[in-house]
Amino acid sequence: MAETLGQYLKTVREQNKLSTRDVEKKTGITTSQLSRIECNITQEPSPTALKKLALFYNIKLIDLFQKAGYLDPEDIDAYTETCFKGIEKLDLEDKKQIQNQIDYLIFQHEKEREDNNDI
């Protein structure tokens, strides 16, 4: 069975050693609201709450929107196609190779910034 949005958020919170009170202080999301989300009582948390959690937990908002049911794979594919002309013609392996190149370029840029900060 796939991990629910609530289970995922609770896992992330606990991995970061945060209490529900910590989250409330930083996001304004009450402990009771967060608890209802984590226990899957709130089936459709607000996009605003999800955005606050994504920013605070440093996780991808798009992942939360998918887990909440606001976006499905077709939505993501449609968006990606508008960003990268012709990408729909590539298979999954091609897309993975492109992502590896992007990750490498990001790594190189971060390394360059670190090297410049050491000077």
Number of C-alpha atoms within 10 A of each C-alpha: 3 7 9 14 23 23 15 15 22 20 13 15 19 12 9 10 10 13 12 18 15 15 19 15 11 11 15 14 20 15 16 12 17 23 16 15 21 20 16 15 13 14 14 15 19 11 14 10 15 22 18 17 23 18 12 13 15 10 14 13 16 15 15 21 20 15 18 19 12 14 14 12 9 9 12 12 13 11 11 14 14 11 10 9 9 10 14 14 9 9 9 10 9 12 13 11 11 12 12 12 12 12 12 12 12 12 12 12 12 12 12 12 11 11 10 9 8 7 5
